Structures are given as structure tokens and as C-alpha cells.
């Protein structure tokens, strides 16, 4: 691969400061990024608790053609087949918006591309197509009847105006779970929904949801096998970036006050957004690969808090970077 995502790391890493992982984790970031297309939107997943922690990497495949090269690089035969079918626009696969590949750098072996796969759905995606076509194509085998039935129950129980935005195949983590990510619910809707599908988690997650008071865009994630896992995630974001939206700062201040985010990491996340050009990063800019045009835009996607019983919640932030032409400059 001539142009890879790790070509952007020298440009963006100076902006990470307090979020930088240790040397071994950084080497893994470069190794995996060196096998991923540099044209993709990338996301750095950073843990917000005190001390060094791994930084995971995800890339978004927006067009089927972007999956063609990766089909020959990923480890899983089922994922290779899925990306090949998608790049060939196989009508039997169905229609969806995009694919995210998430690499857990703290567990991957060098040069092994075995990601978690997330598929962004259309709002009216049919539950039967998800469980009987899409997920079997991702995994290479059919879901059990109990898991299939429970996923469909959880899907159909989503109250309006919420809808299922993503499904994740977590098999690369050694689990049979499927993650469902629901978008469009307010905190009351989150509580009502969990009361239906995961009642034992409703009160616990309600305390986490309070941290996201005033957030415009909430996501709720839950993992499903033959039962709903006690692990529940809540994500929140705003349409505008921190320099034009003070509620970002209020959200991260609440995470700091709750002990879930180190103050220096809050400051680093809020200071991440901006852009670089060949002029601001002349020594690091990949001129040979992209020329001197455009911007490397740095945006803040969302904050996330994961809740499990009898354990302190864990907070994360997702920092995006991609190459844009001038007309596409980030907000």
C-alpha cells in the first residue's frame, strides 16, 4: 500500500500530548495504521482515566471500492469474503451506509488485522435481514436461534424516534456477542428501553446517563448473545466542535468531577480539534502521497462511558482525522 493511514500519524500526534500511549502501544498504532488506506476517515479511541492507556484505531470504509484492497489483508476468511462481496456490489448482501473496522491495539499481534466490524444501517433496516443475512455474512456462520430471536426482540422494542444505527460483530474479541447501537433516544427513552430489554441495568445506567445531560446526540449500545450483557455503553456528542459549542466543556467537566477523566486528558481532547496543512506541518506532511493540497482535519466525534456492575465506569473519547480538500474544511 503506497499511501497508508500511518502517514497521518506524524501530523496529528503532536496534538495528542497527554493522550499519547507508551512506546509499545505507539509502535502498534504505526504497524496497524501502515496497513490501512490513508484516504479513510480514521478514529483514535482514547481512554480518559489517569495514566497511560492504549489508543485504539478505527477506519471508516464509505465506498465499497475501499474494501477491495483490505479484503486481501484482513485475517478472518469471513471478513475477507464480506469485503470482497461488498466491493463487488453483490446484491445478495443488501444495502447499508458504511463499514467501520476497529482495531484493539492492546490485544492484536503484530501484522494481524482482525478487527471488530461495525456496519452502519439504513434507518428502516429489516431485523430479519440483519440476523439472517448481514451478521452471518460478517461471521461466516449463522446465529443461534436464541440469539437471533433476542436481537430481533431488542430491535423491535426500540421506541420512536430511536432506531438501530449500527450492528457490531465482536467475534474477533473471542465472544459470540453482537453489539447493537441505538440512536435517537433521549435519557427518558434510554431508561424506558432498558426497562424493557435489560431491566437489571436500568437504574445503574440511569446514573451514567445523567452525565450526558443536555447532550443533543445520544447513542446506547448493548451486547447480545442468548441474553443481554450487563455491559452498557452511552455515547454523546454535539453537531458543532468545542470551539463553537461550550457544552462539550461542560460534559467533560462532569466526567472530571465524577473521577472518570483526568483533567489533562480533558484539556487535550478539547484542544484536539483543528487542522494542519503542508504549511503548518511541513516536515511531517506526506507530500509524496497527497501532494501539497488540502487539510488534515482533526475533529471530536463523541465521548463514551461504559458501565458494568460492581465496577467504576470507564470513559473514552473518539478523535477523528482525515484528509480534506479546502471546500470540505471541518466546522
NORRA-V914157 format. One line per field, one symbol per residue. psi: psi as a letter, one per 40 degrees, with the letter a starting at -180 (. if undefined). A space follows every 10 residues. Layout:
psi->???
//
This chain:
psi->hdhidededd dddeedbeeh aidddddddd dddeeiheei hihhhhieii iiiihihiih hdidddeddd dedidhdddd dddddddefh dedahidihh hhhgeeeiih ehggihhhhh iidfhhdddd decdddddde iiiidddddd dddddeehii eiihdihhhe deefieihhh hhieiidddd ddddddegde eddddddddd dfhehdhiih iihhbeihie hhihiiiidi ideegeeddd dddddddeee hhdddddddd ediaiiiddd gddehgddde aeiaihhhih ciiihhhiif ihihiiihhi hihiideeii .
//
